[in-house]
Amino acid sequence: MGLLDRIREGSYVPDDDGLAPRQRVDRSSSLAETARRIAADGNVMIPVRDFLDQVSRLADADLERLIEEEPPPTGAPEADALLAGIAEHLAATRSLRCPRWVLDESRFLERFWFVSNVQGFRAIAIAQTPIALKRRGVFWPERSMARV
């Protein structure tokens, strides 16, 4: 397998010096692992984007496995709602079994949360956020969830 193939499939990871490639054994991380990362360092978007980076490369059965385990509480209600919305959205768009944990009332916000504070973002977010996130009070356009 060539370097470009490894980059496309997500198995290429440069060494710390950035020079020599190495193989990553298992890049797939679950939403539960994503929640643990959020709880550990308080950053929401980096672990969420890392999770979303792998989605397009996963077979349906593998994705279903990665969203089925209930993520532990992160300490941030916004993150907990976002993870549930992502799981529900992915299940709906990929015709997977939706995990029951996404319906827990702790996965819904009492106040709206716009993921970005960029001026002009709110109108776009209101119009383009998937319903699975909107119903939880989370506003993040679907195109922002798609990663290349």
C-alpha positions in Angstrom: 0.0 0.0 0.0 1.4 3.4 -1.0 1.7 6.5 1.1 -1.3 8.2 -0.6 -3.5 5.1 0.1 -2.5 5.1 3.7 -3.3 8.8 4.0 -6.7 8.3 2.4 -7.6 5.5 4.7 -6.4 7.4 7.8 -3.7 4.9 8.8 -0.7 7.2 8.1 0.7 9.0 11.1 4.0 10.8 10.9 6.5 10.3 13.8 7.0 13.1 16.2 9.8 14.5 14.1 7.5 14.5 11.1 9.9 12.6 8.9 9.3 8.8 9.2 5.8 7.3 8.7 4.4 4.7 11.0 1.2 2.7 11.0 -1.6 3.5 13.4 -3.0 0.2 14.7 -6.6 1.3 15.4 -7.6 4.9 14.7 -11.3 4.3 15.3 -12.5 5.8 18.5 -16.0 5.6 19.9 -18.2 8.4 21.1 -17.7 7.1 24.6 -13.9 7.6 24.1 -14.6 11.0 22.7 -16.5 11.9 25.8 -13.7 10.7 28.0 -11.2 13.0 26.0 -13.6 15.9 26.5 -13.9 15.3 30.2 -10.1 15.0 30.6 -9.1 18.2 28.9 -12.2 20.3 28.6 -11.9 20.8 24.9 -15.0 19.8 23.0 -14.4 20.4 19.4 -11.0 18.7 18.8 -12.2 15.3 20.1 -15.5 15.7 18.2 -13.8 16.5 15.0 -11.4 13.6 15.5 -14.4 11.3 15.8 -16.0 12.8 12.7 -12.8 12.5 10.7 -13.1 8.7 10.7 -16.9 8.4 9.9 -16.6 8.5 6.1 -14.1 5.6 6.2 -16.1 3.3 8.4 -18.4 0.5 7.3 -21.9 0.9 8.7 -21.5 -2.0 11.2 -18.3 -0.4 12.5 -19.9 3.0 12.9 -22.9 1.5 14.7 -20.5 -0.2 17.1 -18.8 3.2 17.8 -22.0 5.0 18.6 -23.8 2.3 20.6 -22.0 2.6 23.9 -23.4 5.5 26.0 -20.7 8.2 26.5 -20.0 9.1 30.1 -20.9 12.6 31.2 -18.3 15.1 30.1 -19.0 17.8 32.7 -20.2 20.0 29.9 -24.0 19.7 29.1 -23.3 21.2 25.6 -20.9 18.4 24.8 -23.2 15.7 26.1 -26.0 17.1 23.9 -23.7 17.4 20.9 -22.5 13.8 21.2 -26.1 12.5 21.4 -27.1 14.7 18.4 -24.2 13.4 16.4 -25.1 9.7 17.2 -28.7 10.3 16.3 -27.8 12.1 13.1 -25.3 9.5 11.9 -27.8 6.7 12.7 -30.5 8.4 10.7 -28.3 9.3 7.7 -26.6 5.9 7.5 -29.8 3.9 8.3 -28.3 2.5 11.5 -29.9 1.4 14.7 -30.2 4.5 16.9 -28.9 4.0 20.4 -31.4 4.4 23.2 -29.1 6.6 25.3 -29.6 9.5 22.9 -33.1 10.0 24.4 -31.9 10.6 27.9 -33.1 14.0 29.1 -29.5 14.9 30.2 -28.7 15.0 26.4 -31.0 18.0 25.8 -30.1 21.6 26.6 -32.4 24.1 28.3 -30.8 27.0 26.4 -29.6 27.1 22.8 -25.9 26.6 22.1 -24.3 27.9 19.0 -21.1 26.1 18.5 -19.4 29.2 16.9 -19.5 32.8 17.9 -18.5 34.0 14.5 -20.7 36.9 13.4 -23.3 35.8 10.9 -23.0 32.2 12.0 -26.3 32.0 13.8 -28.5 32.4 10.7 -26.6 29.8 8.8 -26.6 27.5 11.9 -30.4 27.9 12.3 -31.0 27.1 8.7 -28.5 24.2 8.2 -28.3 22.3 11.5 -29.6 18.7 11.3 -32.8 18.2 13.3 -31.1 15.7 15.6 -28.9 18.6 16.9 -31.6 21.3 16.7 -34.0 19.4 18.9 -31.3 19.3 21.6 -30.7 23.0 21.4 -27.3 22.6 19.6 -26.7 24.6 16.4 -23.9 23.4 14.2 -24.4 23.3 10.4 -24.3 19.8 8.8 -21.5 20.9 6.4 -19.3 21.6 9.5 -19.7 18.0 10.6 -18.5 16.7 7.2 -14.7 16.3 7.2 -12.3 15.6 4.4 
